[in-house]
Amino acid sequence: MKDIKIIHYLVCIILAILVHITYQSIILPESQAIISYAESNGQSLPRHFLIIIKDLEQEICIILFLIGLYLMTLKIFQLNSKKYLFNVDFLEDIGSSKISGEKAILELEKLPQDISSSPLIETLKASLRRYMITDNVQNTSDAINVSVNNLALKLDSENTMLRYLIWAIPSLGFVGTVRGIGQALSNADKALAGDISGMSQSLGVAFNSTFVALLISLVLMLVLHLLQKLEDNLLINIQSYSEKFLLNRISRT
């Protein structure tokens, strides 16, 4: 688990470095060339893609966007990769006795690590242990509900950082807006004298940063909703699987 977290941190750092290198080697030089050409010809700045994303706030927003997209895509892939487990009957030989329950736990523990550590198998093992201790179907059902509720809390807590990223991106856009308006006000005397180039560039910083930030946050919110839908389906499937393959069998007399 610690190794996986280290890999995640390394990927996030690499993404930030790649974005910064792209800005320094491509975006900033190209955007500056566009600005210089417009100024030398007495033209206003065009609504060019590189002009829109050239500022520091947009760079940070793009870094956070890629990090959030990476984390959510990884979780979506992990959830989809375990969907097939719900089509497998892991409790085929279980009956209504404690002996068969103990045998089922041993069989579940023999599964490969990536399968035995999945939420479905963990829920089944916890429920079977409760059944062996109490020999009561209702207590087993309660154990299933507790496991599903704990899993829901765990999934929600894991999404806390993602929700923070989605909140932070528009906030960075507003920071750029405030910075741009401040720069525009500092160039007000030049604008009164007839030179509005400085003010127009500063207002461009203000509006472009908010535009990029809001656009990125919309995309991330969509992906987050898709992720949460998959997580809700996971909880429902675990509940249904446990009732179908576990509770129905141990309740037989």
Buried (B, 14 or more C-beta within 10 A) or exposed (E): EEEEEEEBEEBBEEBBEEBBEEBEEEBBEBBEEBBEEBEEEEEEBEEBEBBBBBBBBBBBBBBBBBBBBBBBEEBBEEBEEBEEBBEEEBBEEBBBEBEBBBBBBEBBEEBEEEBBEBBBBBBBBBBBBBBBEBBEBEBBBBBBEBBBEBBBEEBEEEBEEBBEBBEBBBEBBBBBBEBBBEBBEEBEEEBEEEEBBBBBBBBBBBBBBBBBBBBBBEBBEEBBEEBBEBBEEBBEBBBEBBEEBBBEBBEEE
